[in-house]
Amino acid sequence: MIHGHDIRYKKLFSNVELLEQLVRTFVAEPFVADLDFSEAVKIDKSFISAIYTLVPVL
């Protein structure tokens, strides 16, 4: 089952320009300067940890 918030996060992080801006703004680590977002590849998959599948949706 895909929950509404999963779909929104998937859409949010599938936008490479927005992803780059978020990472460069909020990740204060030296390696971020070396990231090449032009090489980003969208993977059309959904990964949800088993522990979250056991939590009832309210």
trRosetta pair geometry for C-beta under 8 A, 3 or more apart (Angstrom, degrees):
i j d omega theta_ij theta_ji phi_ij phi_ji
1 53 7.9 132 41 -136 93 88
1 57 7.9 -114 120 -17 139 142
2 6 5.1 -127 -166 81 79 135
2 7 6.0 84 152 -55 117 93
2 46 6.3 -65 -103 -154 110 167
3 6 4.8 101 59 -1 74 105
3 7 7.5 -143 97 -5 42 85
3 57 6.0 -174 -109 -110 123 138
4 7 5.8 -56 -154 33 35 111
4 8 6.5 31 153 -16 68 106
5 8 5.6 -53 -147 38 38 112
5 9 6.3 37 155 -18 69 104
6 9 6.0 -56 -148 38 29 107
6 10 6.2 31 154 -21 64 109
6 46 6.6 53 169 -150 127 120
6 48 6.9 -37 -112 -78 138 120
7 10 5.7 -55 -147 36 29 113
7 11 6.4 27 155 -17 64 106
8 11 5.8 -55 -148 38 31 109
8 12 6.2 35 153 -23 65 108
9 12 5.5 -52 -143 36 32 115
9 13 6.1 11 166 -2 68 110
10 13 6.5 -66 -142 47 23 95
10 14 6.2 28 157 -30 61 113
10 46 6.8 -41 -87 -101 139 92
11 14 5.8 -57 -144 28 27 114
11 15 7.5 29 158 -22 59 98
12 15 6.7 -66 -175 22 31 106
12 18 6.7 -109 -175 116 65 141
13 18 7.8 -125 -107 94 30 106
13 19 5.5 74 -151 -91 62 111
14 19 8.0 164 40 -42 5 124
14 42 5.6 50 -146 -127 90 121
15 18 4.0 39 100 23 117 116
15 19 6.3 164 86 -19 59 86
16 19 5.5 -54 -143 37 31 115
16 20 6.3 34 157 -21 65 104
16 37 5.6 142 177 168 102 107
16 40 4.9 164 -123 68 116 146
16 42 7.9 -100 -57 -59 100 96
17 20 5.8 -52 -151 33 29 112
17 21 6.6 27 152 -16 62 106
17 37 7.9 119 -92 138 36 143
18 21 5.7 -54 -148 37 34 111
18 22 6.3 35 154 -20 67 106
19 22 5.8 -56 -148 37 29 111
19 23 6.3 25 158 -16 65 108
19 37 7.0 164 91 -139 101 126
19 40 7.1 128 81 -130 143 164
20 23 6.0 -58 -145 39 28 107
20 24 6.0 19 161 -11 66 112
20 35 7.8 -177 -126 111 85 124
20 37 4.2 -28 -86 -77 119 169
21 24 6.1 -59 -140 43 26 105
21 25 6.0 21 161 -17 63 116
22 25 5.9 -66 -145 41 23 108
22 26 5.9 -22 175 17 64 117
23 26 6.9 -77 -129 52 18 83
23 27 5.1 -19 -168 15 64 125
23 32 6.0 -179 148 -137 97 112
23 35 6.9 -42 125 65 146 166
23 37 8.0 168 45 -79 138 122
24 27 7.3 -36 -83 46 14 89
24 32 6.0 149 -106 165 57 126
27 32 5.1 153 98 -78 110 135
28 32 7.8 -67 -122 4 13 144
29 32 5.4 115 70 -20 76 99
30 33 6.3 -43 -176 17 54 110
30 34 7.9 37 140 -7 70 104
31 34 5.6 -61 -165 38 54 111
31 35 7.0 71 141 -43 75 90
32 35 5.7 -35 -158 1 43 118
36 39 4.7 51 105 6 105 112
37 40 5.1 -6 -166 -25 60 118
48 52 5.4 -107 177 76 97 122
48 53 6.1 109 120 -58 118 92
49 52 5.0 87 68 5 84 102
49 53 7.6 -150 100 -10 47 85
50 53 5.6 -52 -152 28 42 114
50 54 7.1 40 153 -20 66 102
51 54 6.1 -57 -162 29 37 112
51 55 7.4 40 145 -27 63 102
52 55 5.6 -43 -154 20 47 116
